[in-house]
């Protein structure tokens, strides 16, 4: 039987729970499969262990937004703006700011 990506990523995390790239991959795999609640759990674990992993804020915010948790999404985007501003990541900052601005426009 073929091993799923989730199984592979969980195996990598079992060997190294602090592997940010594997944690991000797992979160994205859950997101891509539509398991947004599990994706958010993994994005939370990722940012708890690696608060500067800026992509987690954008995709975590999107997952929260799709779950209808708009205020939480707004907070995630806002933290992402802070991180990317501090790190000088202009492209990611633009994406996060646009997502935050869109939420503000929608109310």
N, C-alpha and C positions, 0 to 999 in steps of 0.2 A: 504494500500500500504506500502511495506517495505521501511524503511528509508535507504538511501545509507550511506556508510562510509563517503563520502564527506560531506553529510548533517550533520551527527553526529559530525564530526570534526569541521565543520563551526559553529555548535551550541556551541561546547566547546569553540571555539575561541571568539564567541560573548560574552560569559560569562567572559572569561579571555583572552584578546588579547595577553597577555605576556606568555601564556602557550607554552613553547618551544617544549615540547613533542607533543602536539596537532598540532602545526605548522609543525613540522617535519613529523608527520603522514600524514597530508594533502598533503605536498609536495611529499611524497613517493606514496601516492594514485594517484595523478595526473601523476607521472612518470610511475607507473605501468599500468595506463590506456593509456599511450602513449601521454598524453597531456604535452609534454616537456616544452613548453613555460610557461604554468601555473605552472608547477613544479619549473622552474627557478624563477618565481616571488615569490613563497613561500619560496624557499631557500634563496633568497635575503632578504625577510622580516625577516626570522629567524635569519640570520647572522647579520642583522642590529640591532635586539633586543638582540641577544645573540651571540656575536662574537666568543665565545669559544665553540660553538656547533660543534665539529670537524667533525662529520659524514656529516653535511650539505655540507662541502667543497668537499668531495669525490663524493657524489651523485649529487650535483649541477654541479660539473665539468664534470661528466659523461653526464648529461643532455645537457649541453652546447656543449660538444664534439659531441653528437649525432645530435645536431642541426647544426653542421658544424661551430660552433663559437669557433674555435680552440684557438685563442689567449685569449679569455675570459676564456676558460677552463684551459689553462695554468696558468692564473692569480689566478683562484680559487684553483687549486691544490697547487700553491705556497703559498697562504695564509694559506691553510690547513697545509702545512708542517711547517710553522711558528708557528701556534697554537699548533699543536701536539708536536712539539719540546719543546716549552715553558712549556706545561703541562706534558711532560714526557709520552705521550701515544705512546709507541713504535710500537704496532701493527698497529694502524691507521696511524702513520707516515710512516711505511713501505708500506702500501697500497697507500697512497698519493704520496710518492716518486716514486713508481713503475709506477703509472699512469702518472706522470710528465715525467719520463724518457722515457716512451713509446712514449709520444707526441714528445719529443725531437728527438727520433730516426726516427719517421715518418716525421719529418721536420715541 
